[in-house]
């Protein structure tokens, strides 16, 4: 195993529970130093003490509500100044699963602020350093709902659709460099986001629920395999390849200045 000096520091947002907590544990076990970002200070303190004790790594807590502009700027400033950071995991997310007309503007804005704005701002904070060093890894946690919308997920799916396209674009920007950018698209995972969103896990198909440990293990295995997009619960690789092929064909087919014949009057 490499030493933590060789691996550098990993930043994990939404680290107090769910996928973020498991990412922190797995990375600490590998020897990464950590910067953990979350709102709940007591949970961060508990996790940091555990990881220091078990793995002897350095853990710094950044208590912040990433939906608040001032807190987001504080975290962005911190990581921008830290040349030891080698890995950023944009995991923080929130959801309200309900029809738009039944969801307050405040809740809708919160999803945009956490799921989109914080990911974009923190990526922008670390990317220049990665480009300068020609090295670094960014993992963005999307969702299968970034490509599919339920009647109760219009805003959430919209935010995750941004994550999908933003990450794909960033991958194109750093192509040919030593910077890695991975998109992870989980399906139903046993995290608090379901309770927060108003749909308890008990109301879902229990056979379709993946543990956080399995999801993180799959994500890290996908990263090591060089995957640009990792779908932890999709067993049929051909489905992923067919979706990607269809996406490119649809774009290619749009590159004409003439209206399609079906829109032309006889």
Helices and strands as residue ranges (DSSP letters): H 4-7, E 9-13, H 18-30, E 33-38, H 41-55, E 59-63, H 69-80, E 85-90, G 100-102, H 105-111, I 112-117, H 118-133, E 136-141, G 144-146, H 154-173, E 179-184, H 193-197, G 201-203, G 206-208, H 212-224, E 229-230, H 237-253, G 261-263
